[in-house]
Amino acid sequence: MSATAPLPAAPSAEGVRRRPKVVVVGGGFAGMAAVRQLAKADVDVLLIDKNGYTTFQPLLYQVATGGLNPGDVTFYLRAYTSRFKNADFLRAKVTGVDTGSKKVQLDDGRAVDYDYLVVSCGVTANYFGIKGAAENSHLIYTRAGAIETRDLIFSAVEDASQGRPGTPDPTVVVVGAGATGVEMAGALAELRNDAIPVAYRNLPKDRVRIVLVEMADVVLAPFDAKLRDYAAHELRERGVDLRLKTSVQEVRPDAVVVKGPDGELETISTAATIWATGVSASPVVGDWGLPTGRGGRVQVEPDLRVVGHPEIFAAGDVSIAGSSLPQLAQPAIQGGRHAGVQIGRLVAGQPTQEFHYHDKGIMATIGFSDAIAELPRGIKFKGVIAWLSWIGLHVVTLIGNRNRFATMVNLSVRYFTWPRSLNIVVGDPADWRADRA
């Protein structure tokens, strides 16, 4: 798109009367929920994201471990906005917000006018200033990160199985025992326990180590104590080397230095270090002139309007309100929906309402036929029932029937024919990809 090309604008159903224009920055859970809600309002909506697709992040660990194709968990954003007559999509990177003239600045030099703005661009990793963490660890928060992690892990296993000189054991260190870290470690343990003996007969599975490092003394901190203990026990039963009360001191290209509960330092050689702990707002958000607080998140009023800017809303993890809630899809969806409702109320001349999160419960999978779930009113369950509930919820939450069908088929083949049928999605060896970069 050239610098002089006209910016998209959804056609107004009111003819020549100009309707208020709402710009939504970020096509994640919060942004899409806001767009869907705003479809009911007398406004024109423009969704902006640097990618042309949205990613279903809760299943990215399945992409990183070869269980799903990247396309199973991504959806074309233009196809999403085309569902709504008053919405359009623009693929661009937002570089600034001019609150005085109500313009969003884009990376190609253009600017987009807005009457109302919804900031829902999510968060990125927080490395807490740990030496080498940003440079040498890998993330599974994005499609590209999950693919890179997958190719790196499988390349390391392949090299080790072929006995190439100087090839270290394919150890994977996962930092952070929240839902993402636990699910990633559990899936990797399944690969090691079930796939290695079948596909790599000359590679003893004990050479493939999965180390899960957590600074706290528990895994899955938001859950009930009994469920946390159950998850920790199941991880250890699967052969995960669980290191609680252990902090990362340094991340090197081929090793992680950790400090144990007794203060001793240990250097763990690793083929890949996966960073699954701590999030913060993208540093670029701090340059937009909006008030920010801890973690670089945008400060909001109880109704999710940005402090000092009544025409701007912030929803999802990027806002201070999101930082006090679990880093899950539901808080972001509810926040985005609330922002859309409030803009509709403002356009209709009505006052805004405070945001109240409705807790629908939390789930985390540990591995095949095993998960934990904690619902409101003290309902807790684990094992196969929780696992089936987890699968059903995630499949239903996906956008588009094609994605739901493909994900259901791939997960069914993986789990119910495993390990007779090694349904592993693979890509290029890591060194091939690097050569082409």
C-alpha positions as CSV (number, residue, x, y, z in Angstrom):
1,M,0.0,0.0,0.0
2,S,1.5,3.3,-1.0
3,A,1.9,6.3,1.2
4,T,-0.8,8.1,-0.8
5,A,-3.3,5.3,-0.9
6,P,-6.6,6.1,0.8
7,L,-7.2,4.6,4.2
8,P,-10.1,2.1,4.5
9,A,-13.3,3.4,6.0
10,A,-16.5,1.4,6.5
11,P,-19.4,2.9,4.6
12,S,-21.9,4.7,6.7
13,A,-25.4,3.4,6.5
14,E,-26.7,6.9,7.1
15,G,-25.7,8.3,3.8
16,V,-24.0,11.6,3.9
17,R,-24.2,11.9,7.7
18,R,-20.8,11.1,9.2
19,R,-21.0,8.6,12.0
20,P,-18.4,8.5,14.8
21,K,-15.3,6.6,13.8
22,V,-13.9,4.1,16.2
23,V,-10.3,2.8,15.7
24,V,-9.4,-0.5,17.5
25,V,-5.7,-1.1,17.8
26,G,-4.9,-4.8,18.2
27,G,-6.6,-7.8,16.8
28,G,-6.4,-10.1,19.8
29,F,-9.2,-11.3,22.0
30,A,-10.0,-7.9,23.4
31,G,-9.9,-6.1,20.0
32,M,-12.1,-8.6,18.2
33,A,-14.6,-8.6,21.1
34,A,-14.8,-4.8,20.8
35,V,-15.3,-5.0,17.0
36,R,-18.1,-7.5,17.4
37,Q,-19.8,-5.4,20.1
38,L,-19.4,-2.2,18.1
39,A,-21.2,-3.8,15.1
40,K,-24.4,-3.1,17.1
41,A,-23.5,0.6,17.5
42,D,-24.1,3.6,15.2
43,V,-20.4,3.9,14.4
44,D,-17.9,3.0,11.8
45,V,-15.1,0.7,13.0
46,L,-11.5,0.3,11.8
47,L,-9.4,-2.5,13.2
48,I,-5.7,-2.1,12.9
49,D,-3.1,-4.8,13.5
50,K,0.5,-5.2,12.4
51,N,-0.4,-8.8,11.3
52,G,-3.0,-9.8,8.8
53,Y,-4.3,-12.5,11.2
54,T,-5.2,-13.1,14.8
55,T,-3.7,-16.0,16.8
56,F,-5.4,-18.2,19.3
57,Q,-2.6,-18.0,21.9
58,P,-3.9,-20.7,24.3
59,L,-3.1,-23.4,21.7
60,L,0.2,-22.1,20.5
61,Y,2.1,-24.5,22.7
62,Q,0.5,-27.3,20.5
63,V,2.1,-25.6,17.5
64,A,5.4,-25.5,19.3
65,T,5.3,-29.2,20.1
66,G,4.1,-30.3,16.6
67,G,0.5,-31.1,17.5
68,L,-1.2,-28.5,15.4
69,N,-0.5,-26.6,12.2
70,P,0.0,-22.8,12.5
71,G,-3.1,-22.3,10.3
72,D,-5.3,-24.2,12.8
73,V,-4.9,-21.5,15.4
74,T,-4.9,-18.4,13.2
75,F,-7.7,-16.5,11.5
76,Y,-7.6,-13.9,8.8
77,L,-8.6,-10.5,10.3
78,R,-10.1,-9.1,7.1
79,A,-12.4,-12.1,7.0
80,Y,-13.4,-11.3,10.5
81,T,-14.2,-7.7,10.0
82,S,-16.1,-8.6,6.7
83,R,-18.7,-10.2,8.9
84,F,-19.8,-6.7,10.1
85,K,-21.2,-4.1,7.7
86,N,-19.7,-1.2,9.7
87,A,-16.2,-2.6,10.1
88,D,-13.0,-2.7,8.0
89,F,-9.4,-3.8,8.6
90,L,-6.0,-2.2,8.0
91,R,-2.7,-4.0,8.3
92,A,-0.3,-1.5,9.7
93,K,1.9,-0.9,12.7
94,V,0.8,1.9,15.1
95,T,3.8,4.1,16.0
96,G,2.0,6.8,18.0
97,V,-1.2,8.4,19.1
98,D,-1.8,12.2,18.8
99,T,-4.4,12.7,21.5
100,G,-4.7,16.4,20.7
101,S,-5.8,16.0,17.1
102,K,-7.3,12.5,17.7
103,K,-5.0,10.7,15.2
104,V,-3.3,7.3,15.2
105,Q,0.1,7.5,13.5
106,L,1.2,4.6,11.3
107,D,4.6,3.3,10.4
108,D,4.3,4.4,6.8
109,G,3.8,8.0,7.7
110,R,0.0,8.1,7.4
111,A,-2.4,9.0,10.1
112,V,-5.9,7.7,10.9
113,D,-8.5,10.0,12.5
114,Y,-10.7,8.7,15.3
115,D,-13.5,9.9,17.5
116,Y,-13.1,7.0,19.9
117,L,-10.0,4.8,20.3
118,V,-9.7,1.3,21.8
119,V,-6.2,0.3,22.7
120,S,-6.1,-3.5,22.9
121,C,-2.7,-4.5,21.5
122,G,-1.8,-7.0,24.2
123,V,1.5,-7.5,26.0
124,T,4.9,-8.9,25.4
125,A,7.4,-10.8,27.6
126,N,8.9,-9.3,30.7
127,Y,12.5,-10.5,31.1
128,F,13.0,-8.7,34.5
129,G,16.4,-7.5,33.4
130,I,17.9,-11.0,33.5
131,K,21.1,-11.2,31.6
132,G,20.7,-12.8,28.2
133,A,17.0,-13.6,28.6
134,A,15.8,-11.4,25.8
135,E,18.5,-12.4,23.4
136,N,18.7,-16.2,24.0
137,S,15.3,-17.4,25.1
138,H,12.3,-18.2,22.9
139,L,8.7,-17.2,23.2
140,I,5.5,-19.0,22.2
141,Y,3.2,-15.9,22.4
142,T,3.2,-15.5,18.6
143,R,2.8,-17.8,15.6
144,A,6.3,-17.1,14.5
145,G,7.7,-17.8,18.0
146,A,5.9,-21.1,18.2
147,I,7.2,-22.2,14.8
148,E,10.7,-21.2,15.6
149,T,10.6,-23.1,18.9
150,R,9.2,-26.2,17.3
151,D,11.8,-26.3,14.6
152,L,14.6,-25.7,17.1
153,I,13.5,-28.5,19.4
154,F,13.0,-31.1,16.7
155,S,16.3,-30.1,15.1
156,A,18.0,-30.7,18.4
157,V,16.4,-34.1,18.8
158,E,17.3,-35.1,15.3
159,D,20.9,-34.1,15.7
160,A,21.2,-36.0,19.0
161,S,19.6,-39.1,17.4
162,Q,22.2,-39.1,14.6
163,G,25.1,-38.9,17.0
164,R,26.7,-36.0,15.4
165,P,30.0,-35.1,17.1
166,G,29.7,-32.3,19.7
167,T,25.9,-32.6,19.8
168,P,24.6,-32.0,23.3
169,D,21.7,-33.8,24.9
170,P,18.4,-32.1,23.7
171,T,17.5,-30.5,27.0
172,V,14.6,-28.0,27.0
173,V,14.3,-25.5,29.9
174,V,10.9,-23.9,30.4
175,V,10.9,-20.8,32.6
176,G,7.7,-20.1,34.4
177,A,5.1,-22.6,35.9
178,G,2.0,-20.7,35.0
179,A,-0.5,-22.3,32.6
180,T,1.7,-21.7,29.5
181,G,4.8,-23.2,31.1
182,V,3.0,-26.2,32.6
183,E,1.2,-27.0,29.3
184,M,4.4,-26.7,27.3
185,A,6.4,-28.8,29.7
186,G,3.6,-31.5,29.8
187,A,3.4,-31.6,26.0
188,L,7.2,-31.9,25.7
189,A,7.2,-34.7,28.3
190,E,4.6,-36.6,26.2
191,L,6.8,-36.2,23.1
192,R,9.8,-37.5,25.1
193,N,7.9,-40.4,26.6
194,D,5.9,-41.6,23.6
195,A,7.4,-40.3,20.4
196,I,11.1,-40.8,21.1
197,P,11.0,-44.6,21.6
198,V,9.0,-45.0,18.4
199,A,10.6,-42.5,16.1
200,Y,14.2,-42.4,17.5
201,R,14.9,-46.0,18.5
202,N,18.6,-45.3,18.9
203,L,18.1,-42.3,21.2
204,P,17.4,-43.2,24.8
205,K,14.5,-41.1,26.0
206,D,16.4,-40.2,29.2
207,R,18.7,-38.1,27.1
208,V,15.8,-35.7,26.4
209,R,15.3,-33.7,29.5
210,I,12.4,-31.3,30.3
211,V,13.3,-28.9,33.0
212,L,10.5,-26.5,34.4
213,V,11.9,-23.7,36.5
214,E,9.7,-21.6,38.8
215,M,10.7,-18.9,41.2
216,A,7.7,-19.5,43.5
217,D,7.2,-22.6,45.6
218,V,4.1,-23.8,43.6
219,V,3.0,-24.4,40.1
220,L,-0.1,-22.8,38.6
221,A,-0.4,-20.2,41.5
222,P,-4.0,-19.0,40.7
223,F,-5.4,-22.5,41.4
224,D,-6.5,-24.2,44.6
225,A,-3.7,-25.7,46.6
226,K,-4.9,-29.3,46.1
227,L,-5.0,-28.8,42.3
228,R,-1.6,-27.2,42.4
229,D,-0.1,-30.1,44.2
230,Y,-1.9,-32.5,41.9
231,A,-0.4,-30.8,38.8
232,A,3.1,-30.8,40.3
233,H,2.8,-34.5,41.1
234,E,1.6,-35.3,37.6
235,L,4.4,-33.3,36.0
236,R,7.0,-35.2,38.0
237,E,5.2,-38.5,37.1
238,R,5.7,-37.7,33.5
239,G,9.4,-37.1,34.1
240,V,9.5,-33.3,34.1
241,D,12.4,-32.0,36.2
242,L,10.4,-29.5,38.3
243,R,12.6,-26.9,40.0
244,L,10.5,-24.8,42.4
245,K,11.9,-21.9,44.4
246,T,14.5,-21.6,41.7
247,S,15.4,-18.4,39.9
248,V,17.1,-17.8,36.6
249,Q,20.3,-15.8,36.8
250,E,21.4,-15.8,33.2
251,V,20.4,-17.2,29.9
252,R,23.1,-18.1,27.4
253,P,22.8,-19.4,23.9
254,D,23.3,-23.0,25.0
255,A,22.7,-22.9,28.8
256,V,20.7,-21.4,31.6
257,V,22.2,-20.5,35.0
258,V,19.8,-21.0,37.9
259,K,19.9,-20.4,41.6
260,G,18.3,-23.1,43.7
261,P,16.4,-22.8,47.0
262,D,19.7,-23.1,49.0
263,G,21.4,-20.4,47.0
264,E,23.6,-22.7,44.9
265,L,24.2,-21.9,41.3
266,E,23.8,-24.5,38.6
267,T,24.5,-24.2,34.8
268,I,22.1,-26.3,32.8
269,S,23.1,-27.0,29.2
270,T,20.1,-26.6,26.9
271,A,19.0,-26.9,23.3
272,A,16.3,-24.3,23.9
273,T,15.1,-22.0,26.6
274,I,11.4,-21.2,26.5
275,W,10.4,-18.0,28.4
276,A,6.9,-18.4,29.8
277,T,6.9,-16.1,32.7
278,G,6.1,-12.4,33.2
279,V,4.5,-10.0,30.8
280,S,4.6,-6.3,30.2
281,A,3.1,-3.8,27.7
282,S,5.1,-3.3,24.5
283,P,7.7,-0.5,25.0
284,V,6.2,1.3,22.1
285,V,2.9,1.9,24.0
286,G,4.9,4.0,26.5
287,D,5.7,6.4,23.6
288,W,2.1,7.1,22.7
289,G,1.6,9.7,25.4
290,L,-0.9,7.7,27.4
291,P,-0.5,7.4,31.2
292,T,1.1,4.1,32.1
293,G,1.7,2.3,35.4
294,R,3.4,-1.0,36.5
295,G,4.6,-3.1,33.7
296,G,4.1,-0.3,31.2
297,R,0.3,-0.9,31.2
298,V,-2.1,1.9,30.4
299,Q,-3.9,3.4,33.4
300,V,-7.7,3.3,33.1
301,E,-10.7,4.5,35.0
302,P,-13.2,2.0,36.4
303,D,-15.1,2.1,33.1
304,L,-11.9,1.3,31.2
305,R,-11.5,4.8,29.8
306,V,-7.9,5.9,29.8
307,V,-7.1,8.4,32.6
308,G,-7.3,11.9,31.3
309,H,-8.6,10.8,27.9
310,P,-12.4,10.1,28.0
311,E,-12.5,9.2,24.3
312,I,-9.9,6.4,24.6
313,F,-10.5,3.0,26.1
314,A,-7.9,0.3,27.0
315,A,-8.9,-3.3,27.2
316,G,-7.2,-6.6,27.9
317,D,-3.7,-7.2,29.2
318,V,-2.4,-3.8,28.0
319,S,-4.5,-2.0,30.7
320,I,-3.9,-1.8,34.4
321,A,-7.3,-3.4,34.9
322,G,-6.0,-6.4,33.0
323,S,-2.9,-6.8,35.1
324,S,-5.0,-7.7,38.2
325,L,-6.8,-10.4,36.3
326,P,-5.6,-13.8,35.1
327,Q,-3.7,-13.6,31.8
328,L,-6.4,-15.5,30.0
329,A,-8.8,-15.0,27.1
330,Q,-11.9,-14.3,29.2
331,P,-10.7,-11.1,30.9
332,A,-9.6,-9.8,27.5
333,I,-12.9,-10.7,25.8
334,Q,-15.0,-9.2,28.6
335,G,-12.9,-6.1,28.6
336,G,-13.1,-5.6,24.9
337,R,-16.8,-6.2,24.9
338,H,-17.2,-3.7,27.7
339,A,-15.3,-1.0,25.8
340,G,-17.6,-1.5,22.8
341,V,-20.7,-1.3,25.0
342,Q,-19.5,1.9,26.6
343,I,-18.7,3.6,23.3
344,G,-22.2,2.7,22.1
345,R,-23.6,4.3,25.2
346,L,-21.6,7.4,24.7
347,V,-22.7,7.7,21.1
348,A,-26.3,7.3,22.3
349,G,-25.8,10.1,24.9
350,Q,-25.8,7.7,27.9
351,P,-23.3,7.6,30.8
352,T,-20.7,4.8,31.0
353,Q,-20.7,2.0,33.4
354,E,-17.9,0.4,35.5
355,F,-16.2,-2.8,34.3
356,H,-16.8,-5.9,36.4
357,Y,-15.1,-9.1,35.5
358,H,-17.3,-12.2,35.7
359,D,-15.0,-15.1,36.6
360,K,-15.9,-18.2,34.5
361,G,-13.2,-20.3,36.0
362,I,-9.7,-21.4,35.0
363,M,-8.3,-24.5,33.4
364,A,-4.9,-25.9,32.6
365,T,-3.9,-29.1,30.8
366,I,-1.0,-31.3,32.0
367,G,-1.0,-33.8,29.2
368,F,-3.0,-36.6,27.6
369,S,-6.3,-37.2,29.5
370,D,-5.1,-35.0,32.4
371,A,-6.0,-31.4,33.3
372,I,-7.3,-29.4,36.2
373,A,-10.2,-27.0,36.4
374,E,-11.5,-24.6,39.0
375,L,-14.9,-23.0,38.4
376,P,-16.9,-20.4,40.4
377,R,-18.8,-21.6,43.6
378,G,-15.9,-23.8,44.6
379,I,-16.3,-26.4,41.8
380,K,-13.0,-28.2,41.2
381,F,-12.2,-31.2,39.2
382,K,-9.2,-32.9,37.6
383,G,-8.2,-35.8,35.3
384,V,-10.0,-37.0,32.2
385,I,-13.2,-34.9,32.8
386,A,-11.2,-31.7,33.2
387,W,-9.1,-32.6,30.1
388,L,-12.2,-33.2,27.9
389,S,-13.7,-30.0,29.2
390,W,-10.5,-28.1,28.4
391,I,-10.4,-29.5,24.8
392,G,-14.1,-28.7,24.2
393,L,-13.8,-25.2,25.5
394,H,-10.8,-24.4,23.4
395,V,-12.2,-25.9,20.2
396,V,-15.5,-24.0,20.6
397,T,-13.6,-20.7,21.4
398,L,-11.7,-20.9,18.1
399,I,-12.9,-18.5,15.4
400,G,-14.3,-20.2,12.2
401,N,-15.6,-23.7,11.6
402,R,-12.6,-24.6,9.5
403,N,-10.3,-23.9,12.4
404,R,-12.5,-25.8,14.8
405,F,-12.7,-28.8,12.5
406,A,-9.0,-28.9,11.7
407,T,-8.0,-28.5,15.4
408,M,-10.5,-31.2,16.5
409,V,-9.2,-33.7,13.9
410,N,-5.5,-33.0,14.6
411,L,-5.9,-33.2,18.4
412,S,-8.0,-36.4,18.0
413,V,-5.5,-38.1,15.8
414,R,-2.7,-37.0,18.1
415,Y,-4.3,-38.1,21.3
416,F,-6.3,-41.1,20.3
417,T,-3.9,-42.8,17.9
418,W,-0.8,-41.7,19.7
419,P,1.9,-43.1,19.6
420,R,0.9,-45.6,16.8
421,S,0.4,-42.6,14.5
422,L,3.0,-39.9,15.2
423,N,0.9,-36.9,14.1
424,I,3.8,-34.5,14.4
425,V,3.7,-31.3,12.4
426,V,7.2,-30.4,11.4
427,G,8.9,-27.6,9.5
428,D,12.4,-26.8,8.4
429,P,15.5,-27.6,10.4
430,A,16.5,-24.6,12.5
431,D,19.8,-24.2,10.7
432,W,18.1,-24.2,7.2
433,R,15.8,-21.5,8.3
434,A,18.7,-19.4,9.6
435,D,20.6,-19.9,6.4
436,R,17.7,-18.4,4.4
437,A,17.2,-15.4,6.8
